Amino acid sequence: MKIVAKIDFVANNKKYIAGDEINDLTYEQIARLNEMGFIKPLDYKDLVLLERELKEKKIVKKEEL
């Protein structure tokens, strides 16, 4: 799922400008940015799918180790 910055902001010491794709953030960070209006709006379904996607990535990374 593609997460896109709606306005300019800084997260995890990385600067984003409107239109940038956002990567390497946790589900909690993305949910908070969504609540604050910093990213293009995600509805409940998008957030649930994103959470599942991030959990699957963690499981795959652990299995690789």
Secondary structure, DSSP 8 states (H G I E B T S, - for coil): ---BBSS-EEETTEEE-TT-B--S--HHHHHHHHHHT-BS---HHHHHHHHHHHHHHHHHHHHH-
